[in-house]
């Protein structure tokens, strides 16, 4: 399934204000790329350190159990404000190196009710097991081209550890699919929340109503196929509720946490919504749009 662009979904994220004393961004980028310093992830961590940490955190051993060896991290030279990394490995059943993880991110300012903060935004984060196959007990999730590594929480926590060493005040992800938001929400070590408190409440209601049987696969596919309806509080008619990406935020400083906590009283308004899955998309799904998104 083709991935949607983030453009248009990140209305509360602004570019960083950077002064170069009269130089253009292109001038600075060109000078930095010509200098060719050793690229560092988030300006702090080398590729060698990433591989070393994968071993220390026990992930290298788990990848070896899947047959992946000779791990290599590559951090490309990118323009100012952009971040990226790719982790690849060899496998005895493949003649080519295989990409296991790809990260793309950028720096920006996040608008909060109390002002703005410096944020690192995940543009793209993919973990994949290219030698594994989908089967009936492990069907693909929307957007998946290969099964995952079952290491989402651990790898994201490592990336969060690196971000914690920077000047970032918040870490932001834009979940493209329902299951992305659920993974970030359910992990107690992440504590991500939607910036919009109504949307946060709606997510909690969706998890309550759509995951009662524990089947995340069917629920996220229902969203991907526009088969989710909502009953707005006080209404009597169910309407289509398409999934739309929005800012999911992890506070890294007390001030950002306080800003999110100040909106907590509005979360129950979203939890009052009811959700259900239908067999076919509602006829007005293209014209309907959920509140608070």
HUKAMO-V522250 format. One record per pair of residues at least 24 apart in sequence whose C-alpha atoms are under 8 Angstrom apart, sorted by the first residue. I is the first residue (numbers start at 1). GAP is how many residues later the second one is. Records with the same first field share a line. If there is no record, write none. Layout:
BEGIN
I=GAP / GAP
END
This chain:
BEGIN
1=141 / 142 / 143
2=141
3=140 / 173
4=172
6=117 / 168
9=165 / 235 / 236 / 237
10=164 / 236 / 237
12=98 / 99 / 235
13=95 / 96 / 97 / 98
14=94 / 95 / 96 / 97
15=92 / 93 / 94
16=91 / 92 / 93 / 102
25=55
28=52
29=50 / 51
33=44 / 45 / 46
36=41
39=36 / 37 / 38
40=35
41=34 / 42 / 43 / 44
42=41 / 120 / 121 / 124
43=123
44=118 / 121 / 122
45=117
46=29
47=25 / 26 / 27 / 28
48=25
59=92 / 95
67=24 / 25
68=24
81=25 / 26 / 27
82=24 / 25
98=32
99=29 / 31
100=26 / 27 / 28 / 29 / 30
101=24 / 25 / 26 / 27
102=24 / 25
112=147
113=146
114=145
117=52 / 53 / 139
118=49 / 50 / 51 / 52
119=49 / 50 / 51 / 52 / 53
120=43 / 48 / 50 / 51 / 52
121=50 / 51 / 52 / 53
122=49 / 50 / 51 / 52
123=50 / 51
127=25
139=78
140=77
141=38 / 76 / 79 / 80
142=35 / 78 / 79 / 82
153=34
157=32 / 33
164=88
168=84
169=82 / 83 / 84 / 87
170=79 / 80 / 81 / 82 / 83 / 86
171=78 / 79 / 80 / 81
172=75 / 76 / 77 / 78
173=74 / 75 / 76
174=71 / 72 / 73 / 74
175=70 / 71 / 72 / 73
176=68 / 69
177=43 / 46 / 47 / 66 / 67 / 68
178=41 / 42 / 45 / 65
179=37 / 38 / 41
181=67
182=25
190=60
191=59
192=56 / 57 / 58 / 59
193=55 / 56 / 57
194=52 / 53 / 54 / 55
195=51 / 52 / 53 / 54 / 65
196=51 / 96 / 97
197=66 / 67 / 69 / 70 / 73
198=68 / 69 / 70 / 71 / 72 / 94
199=68 / 71 / 93 / 94
200=67 / 70
201=65 / 66 / 67 / 68 / 69 / 70 / 71
202=65 / 68 / 69 / 70 / 71
203=67 / 68
204=66 / 67
205=65 / 66 / 67 / 68 / 69 / 70
206=68 / 69
209=65 / 66 / 67
210=65 / 66 / 67
219=58
222=55
225=56
226=55 / 56 / 59
227=50 / 51 / 52 / 53 / 54 / 55
228=47 / 48 / 49 / 50 / 53
229=46 / 47 / 48 / 49 / 53
230=43 / 44 / 45 / 46
231=42 / 43 / 44
232=40 / 41 / 42
233=39 / 40 / 41
239=43 / 45 / 46 / 49
240=41 / 42 / 44 / 45 / 48 / 49
241=44 / 47 / 48 / 49
242=43 / 46 / 47 / 48
244=49
246=47
END
